[in-house]
Amino acid sequence: KQHREMIEATKRGDTVVTTGGLIGKATKVADSELTIELADGVRARLVKSMVADVRGKGQLVAANDAKPD
């Protein structure tokens, strides 16, 4: 129930983590699917049930290209 509520509350601009591990910004939200931008100009459509986590606009996401200490 919590998961369903989280997905239904997803809005444009939220950071979305998919069950496959992809992280992107929601650019379009429809009834059963949404479009996320993975990189500049790279968009993917996915079924809402494949969303594992939704992070608000202000929450930071660790970058894969972070420089080691």
N, C-alpha and C positions, 0 to 999 in steps of 0.2 A: 504494500500500500504506500509506504514512504517513497519507494522508487518511482512508482507511477505518478505521485504528486510532484516529485522533483522534476520529472520529465515534462509534465504538463505545465510547469512553471517556467520552463526554458523560454528565454526571449532572445531577440536579436542582440548580438554583442557579447553574450555569455560565452565563456570558454567551456568546451565540451570535451570529455574524455570518452572514447568509444571502448567497447569491450575488447576490441582488437588492439588497443593501446595507442590509437591515433589521438592527437590533441589538436583541436582547431577552434576557430571562432564561429559561432552560429551567425549565418548571414541571412537565412530565410527559414522561417518556422511555419510548417503547414500542419494539417490534422494528424497525419500518420507518419510523416517524414520531415527531415530538416536538411538544410544544406549547410555544410561547414567549410570554412576556408582553412586549408592546411598550410599554405604558404602564399606569397603574393601571386594572385592569378590562378591558384590551384584549388579547385573546389570539388567537393564530393557530396553526393546525396546519400543519406542513410535513413534506415527505418528507426523511429524513435526508441524502440525497444532495445536497440543496440548501444544505447548511451549508458555508460557505467557511472559517470559522475558529471555534475554540472557545477562549474565554479563561476562566481559572479565576475563582473568586469574588473573589479579592483583586486582580485586575488591573483597572485603571481604564480607562474608555471615555470618550473625549472627548464632551462634550455639544454638541449642535447650537445650543443657546441660550447659548453662552458670550459674555460681553460683550467687545466689541473694546477694545483698549488705547487 
